[in-house]
Amino acid sequence: MDFLLALSPILWLVLALSVIKMAPWKACVAALIISLGAGMGVWGMQPNYAIEAILEGVALACWPILLVIVAAIFTYNLTLHTKAMDTIKDMLTSVSHDKRVLILLIAWGFGGFLEGMAGFGTAVAVPAGMLAGIGINPILSVSVCLIANSVPTAYGSIGIPLVTLANVTGFDPMQLATFTAIQLGVLNLLCPWLITITAGGGMKGLRGMTMMCLGAGLAFCLPEFVLSMFVGPELAVVAGAIVTMGTIVFLAKKFPVDDPEFAMPSQGGTSVSTSKGINACLPFILIFLFLLFTSKLVPPVYSFLMQFKSSVPIYTGEGGAPYTFVWVDTPGVLILLAAFIAGSKQGAGFGEMLALLGRTINGLKFTMLTIIAVIATAKVMGYSGMTNQIADTAVAATGTFYPTMAAFLGSVGTYITGSATSSCVLFGKLQVMASQAIGASETGQAWVAAANATGACAGKMISPLTIAIGSAAIGVKGADAQLLAFAVKIYIPFVIFMGAVVYFGLAVVG
C-alpha cells in the first residue's frame, strides 16, 4: 500500500496526461498537491520542510533549467525573426537531389543540432516542416524525425537533462555525459541506417548509401563521446551534429548518390554566399564558442567566471545542502548574450529583441509552470521518503536485474512529460537509491543514473507531446495514431537493447 501511495503522483500523471488528456501544467500542479498530501500525511513530512522542498524545486527550475529553455527558444525565434532560418534552409536543401541524403542531413544532422541548441520539440517540428516543404511525404517527414530525435534527447538543449541529473544525483556531469555517450554508442551508429531504411521504404533504401550512413553515424558518435569526456554534456550533441552535417555535405559532394528512384525535383533555391551563410548561423556559432571557451577546457576563464556564484541554504532538513546559483558561467546567460550580439549583426534592434524575448517568455508560461511543478514534486517526493519507498520496492521486485529496468523507467518519465529533463528530475534520485540497494559502487550508481537519460531517448519517440508537435508541424490532422503506431515499433527494441547495455555494462563499471 505504501508503494502505491509513494507512486501516486506518477500514477496520476500517467492517468491525467495519457487518458484524461489534461493540460500538462494542471496535471503537474495536481501531482505536486498529491505528493504534499502523501508526504505529510503518510511519511510525516513537516510542513516547513515541505515548503522548503518546494522552494528548492522552484530555484532549480528557474536557475538554470528555465533560463536555458527560454534562452534557447528565444535564439531559435530570433533566427525566424531575422529570416536567418530561411537562409539555413536554402543551404541545406542545395546539398543533394537524393531524398535519402536530404533526409539524413536535415533530420539527423540539422535535427540533432536543433536538439542540442534549443530542444523542446524544435528538433522534430522544424526538420519535419522543412522536409514536408521540399516535397517529402508529411507522415514520412515526421517519422524519420522521431527516429533522428531519439538519441540526441539524452543531452537536450545545451546538455540540460544531464546537468539537471547531475544536480539531482550529486554526480559529476562529465561522468554522466561520458556514460550516456557509451550507452548510446551503438544506437548513434545505427540511427542513420534506420532513418535511411525508413526513408527508402525498406532495405532498398540502403542502396548506394553505405558510406553515407557509416559516415553519418561515426561523425555523430565520436565527437559526442570526446566532448562528453573532456568538456561535459553542454556541447556534445551540438559538436556531433556539426561534424555530421559537414560529413554528409562532404560525402554528398565527393561521392554523390545518384539513384533515380529516390531523386528529388530541383528546389530552385537561392544560392547562398559564404558570408551570408556565416551571418545566418552566427547565433549558433557564438553559442558554441562562448560555451567552449568558458568551459573547463580554458581554466583561467572558467575559474574567473565561477567566482560569481552564491550558495543559499533552502532545504534545512535531513539530506539538504545549500543550493548554488552560478550567475555568469551558466549556459542560459551565455546563450542570451550570443543571441543579442548575433541578432544585432543580423539587423534586429535591441528593442525588437527585447519584445521578442517577452513574447517568448509569454509563450512558454505554461511550460514554465509545468516544469516548476514537476521539479517541486520530485523534491517533495525525495525529501519525504517517497522516492526511497519506490526504489526499495522496485529492487525487492527485480533484485539484481533492476538495471535492466533503469532505461525503461527513464523512458516512462519522458513518455509522461515529453521532457528528458523532467524524467531525470522525477526518477534520477530513485535510480541512485535503487542501484545503492543492489550494492553498486559509486561509479556503478552513476552508470545506472545515466541510464535514465539514455531511456529518455526511447520515451521521446512515443511521447504524445512529441507526436503532437510533429503532427502540428506538417498540418496533418489525425496523424497522431499512425505516427504512434510507427514509433512503438522502434521504441520496443530500443528500450530492450538499452536495458541489456545497462545491465551488462554495470558488471564492467561496478
N, C-alpha and C positions, 0 to 999 in steps of 0.2 A: 504493500500500500504506500509506504514511504517513497518507493521508487517512482510510482505513478504521480505522486504529488510533486516530487522533485522534477519530474519530466513535464509537469502540467503546462508551463509556459511554452515549451517546444511543441507539445501536442496541440495546444491552442493555435499556434502559428500555422501548423500544418492544416488544421481544420479551417481556420479563418482565411488563409491565402489560397489554398488549393480547392476547397469545397464551397465555402460561403462566398469566395471572391471579394472579400472585404478590402477596402483601401489599405495598403501596407502601413501607412502611418497610424491608422486607427487600430489595426491588429497589433502593432508593436507596442503602442501605448497600453492597450489592454493586457498584453503579455507582461509588461512592467508591473501593472497593478496586481496581476495574478502572482507574480514572483514575490512581491511585497507581502501579499496575504499569506502565501505558503511559508516564506522565510521567517516572518514574525510569528505566525500562528502555529506552525509545526516545529520549526527549528529554533524558535525562541530568539530571533534576532532583535536586538534592542532598537527602538525607533530612531534614536540618534545615530546609531551605526547604519541603519537603513538609509537615512538621509545622506550621510557622508558617502555611502557607496554610490548613491545616485549622482551626487555631485562629482565624484571622481570619474564616473562614467561620462558625465557631461563634459568634463575637462578633456578627457581622452578623445571624445568625439569631435570637439571643436578644434583642438590643437594637438596633433597635426592632421587628423583624418579629414574633417570637413574643409579645412583650409586647402588641402591638396586637391580635393574634389572640385571645389569652387574654382581654384586657380586653373586646373586642367581644363575644365569645361569652358571657362572664360577664354582660355587660349584658343580652343577649337572654335568657339563662337566668333572670336576676333578674326580668324582666318576666313570665315564665311563673310564677315562684315567687309573685310578689305578685298574680297574676291581672290585671295591667295589660294583658297582651296580649288577654285576653278583652274588656276594655273597648274597646280599639283595634279589634278585630274588629267589635263592635257598631256603632261609629261608622262604619266603612267600609261595612258592608252596609246601612246605613239611607239611603244617598245616593240610590239609584235602584232601580227594579224591572226595568230593562232589562239583560239578560245581558251585552251588549257593553260597556255603561258600567261595570258592576261589574268585568268582566274587565280593562278598561283601568285602572281605579282601583287594583285590588288587585295585578294582575300587573305593570303598567308603573309606576304611581306608588309604591305601597307596596313592591313588589318592588325597585324602584330604591333606595328609602330603606333597605331592609334590606341591600342590596348595599353601599351607601355607608357604613353604620354597622357591619355585622357581617361581611358577605361569607361566604365559606366554606360555600356551599351553602344558607344560610338564605334567600336571595332566591329560590330555587326551591322548597325544601321548605315553607316557611311559607305563601307565597301559593297554591301548588298545593293544599296541605291545606285552606286556607280556602275556595278555590273549590269543591273537591270537597265540602266540608262544607255548602255552601249549595245544592248540587244540580247543579253543573256536571259534565258528563261527566268522569270522572277522567283519561282519556287527554288530552282536550282541555285540562284544567286544567294538566297538566304541559307540554303542547306550547306553549301561549301563554306560560308562564313561561320556557321555554327561549329563546324569541324575546326576551321582555322583559328577560331577564338578560344578553343578549349585550353590548350597548354599555356598560352600566354596569360591566362586568367590568374594563375597562381601568383604572378607578380603584380598584375593590375596596374593601376595608374601610379607611376613613379615608385613601384615596389611597396605601395601602402598596405596590401594584405600581409606581406611578410614583416614589414616594420611593425604593424599592429600586433601580429602574432608574437613578435619579439617582446613588445610591451606587455602583452598579456601573460606570457610564459616566463619572461626573465632571461631567455636565451639570447645569444649574440645574433643579430640579424644576418651577419655574414655566414655564420654556421647554418642557419635555417635556409638561407638562399642557396648555399652550396648543396645541402642535402636535397632541396627541392629540384635543383638542376640535375642531380644524379638520378632521382626518382623519375623525372620526366624525360630523361635522355633518349630512351628508345622511342617514346611517343613523339618526341620532337623530330626524330628521324623518319618515323612512319607517316606523320600527318601529311606531308606533301604528296606521298604516294596515294593516300586515301582520298585527298582532295582531287587529285588528277583522275582517279578511277571514277569518282562521283561525277566530275565534270564531263568525262568521256562516255558516261552511261555504261560502265563496266570495264573489264580488263583491257578492252581495246583502247581505252583512253591512255594507257601507258605506252602506246606505240610511238616510238621516237622520243619519248620523254624521260628515259632512264637517267641520262646525265643531268637533266634539269631537276628532277626530283631528288636525286642524290645530293646535288649541289645545294638545293634549297634547304634540305634537312640539315646537312653539316654546317651550312652558313648560319643557321639559327642556333643550333645546339652548342657549337664550340664557343662563340662569343658569350652566350648566356652563362655557360659554366665558368669561363675565365673571369668575367665581370662579377659573378656571384661570389667567387672565391676571394678575389683581391680588392673589390670595391664595395660590394654589397648588393642588395636587391634593386636599388633605385633605377639603375641604368641597364640592367641585364637584358631585359626583353627589348628595350629600345636599341641597344647595340646589336643584338641578334637580328632584329628586323631590318636595320640599316644595312648590315652586311648581306642579309638575304636579298634585299631589293637590288643591291649592287651586283650580287652574284647572278641573279636572274637576268638582269639587263645585260651583263657581260656575256652570259651564255646565249641569250637570245640574239645578240649581235654577231658573236663569233661563230656560233653553231646554230644557225636559225632552224627552227622546226617548221617544216612545210608539208602539212598533211591537208589535202583538200577537204576531207570530211569535217575538219574542225576549223576551217578558215572562217575568219570574221570579215564582213564587208568593211571597206575603208571608212574610218570615222571622220575623215576630213578635218582633223583637229588643227588648231593653230600651232605653228612652230614656236617653241619656247626658247629664248636665248638663255645662255648660262647665267647672266646677271639677273634676269627676271626670275629664273628658277631658284637661285640662291635667295633672292629677296622674298619669294613666296614661302620658302622653307625657313626663313630667318627665325621665327619664334621657336621652332623646334631645335634649330642649330644652337641658339643661345641657351635654351634649357639644358641641352646636353652638355655644353661647355661649362655652364655655371655649376651644374651638379657634379661634373667630373672634377673641376678644379677646387671645389670646396669639400671634396671627399677626403678620406684618409690617405689617398694617393699623394696629396700635397699637404704634408704635415704642418708647415708654418701657417698656411691659410686656415686649415681645419682647426688648429689649436687656437688661433686668434679669434675666430668666429664662435667657437664653442665656449668662450668666456661669457658670452651674453646669454645666460640662462638663469632660471630661478627654480629652486626646489621648494615646493609648498606641501606641508602635511595636510591631506584632505581626509583620508580614512584613517582614524586613530585606533581602530580595533585590532584584534589579533590578525597578523598577516599583512597589515598595512605598511606602506612605505611612502615617503614623500614623493609627490608627483613632480616631475621636472618639465618645465616649459623651456624649450630651446627657441629663442626669439629670432635669430637671424639664419643660422645654418640649418634650416628646415626646408624641405622641398617646396612647400606651398609659397613661402616668401620668395624663394628664388625663381619659381615659375612665374609669379606675378611680375617680378622685376623684368624678366626676359620678355614677357608678353607686352608690357608697356613700352619697352625700348623698341622691340620689333614693330609693334603697332604704329609707333610714331614714324619709323622708317618707311612703313608701307602707306603713309599718308593719313592715318587716323589721328584726330585731335585728342588732346588729353581729356577734354570734356566728353567727347564721343565715347572714349574708352571707359570713363567712369560710369556713364549712363549704361553702357553695355554690361559692365560689371554688376551694376544694380539690377538689371534685367535678369542676368544670370543667377544672381542670388535669389531673386524673387521666384524664378522658375524652379529653383531647387528647394524651396522652403519645405515642401512636404517630404522630400528625400532627406533633408537635414533632420527633420523631426523624427523620421523613421530610424535613422542611424543613431541618433541620440538615445532613443527609446531602447533600441536593440542593445547598445553597449551598456546602458544603465541596467537593463535586465540581466545581462551577463555578470555585471559586477555584484548585483544583489544575490544572484544565484551562487556566485563563487564565494563571497564572504559569509553567506549564511550557512553554507554546508550542503546546499542542494546539489551543486556540481560534484562534490565529493561522493554524495549518495549515488548519483547516476554512474560515476566511474566505478565504484565498488560493485554495484550490481552488474555492470557490463563485464567486468573482469570475472566475477563469480560465474557468469553465464558462459563466457568464452574461454576463460583461463589463459594459457599461454598463446592461444590463437587470436587473442584480441587484436594484434597488429594487422591481421587480415581485414579487420573491420574499420580500421582507422581512416582510410581514404574514403570508404563508403560513408562514414559519419560526416566527413568534410563535404562530401557531395550532397548529402541531405541538407546541410546548413545552407549551401548555395542554392539548392533547388527551392528552398523555402523563401529565402530573402533575395535571390538574384545577385548576391554580392559575395565574393570570396572574402572580403574584409569582414563582413558581418558573420560569416561562417567561422572565421578564425577567432572572432570575439566570443561567439556562442560556445564553441567546442575546444578552443585552444588549450585552456587550462584543464579541461576534462581529459584530453589526450595525454597530458603530462601526468596527471594523477593515475590514470589507468596504467600507463607504462611503468610508473613507480611501483604500482601494486603487483606487477608481474616480475619485478626485480631487475628492470632495465637499468643500465648505468646512466649517468647524466648525459653522455653522448647518445645513448640509445633513446633516452627520453626526447632529446631534440630531434632525432630521426623520426620518431612517431609523431611529434608535434608538426614537423614539416609535412607529414602525410595529410594533415588537414587541408593545407594549401594545395597539395597535389590532387586530392579528391575534389576540391572545388572546381578543378578543370572539367571533370566529368559532369558535375552538377550544373555547371553553367550552360551546358548544351541543352538540357531538358527543363531549365527553369522557365516557368510560364512568363516571367518578366522579360527574359531574353528573347523568347519566341515572339512575344507580343511586339517588342521593339523591331524585330526583323520583319514581321508582317506589316507593321506600320510603314517601314522604310520603303517597301515595294508597293504599298497601296492595294494589296490583295486581301479582301475580306474573306474570313472563313479559312484562311491558310493555316491557322494555328494547329489544328488537329493533324493535318498532313505533315507539317514540319515536326511536330512532337513524335509522330509515328516513325519518322526517319531518324530523329535524334536518339530515340530509345535504342535503336539497333546499334548505334555507335556507343552509347553510354554503357550498356551492359558489358561488352568485352573490355572496354576501357577500365571500368571500376574493378572488374575481376583481376585484370592484369596488374593494376595498381596495388591491389591487396597482396598479390603474390610478391611483388617487388618490395613492398614494405616489410612483409613477414621474413623473407629470406635475407633482405638487407640488414634487418635488425640482428640477425645471427652474426653478421660480419662486424657491424659497428658496436655491438654490445647491448 
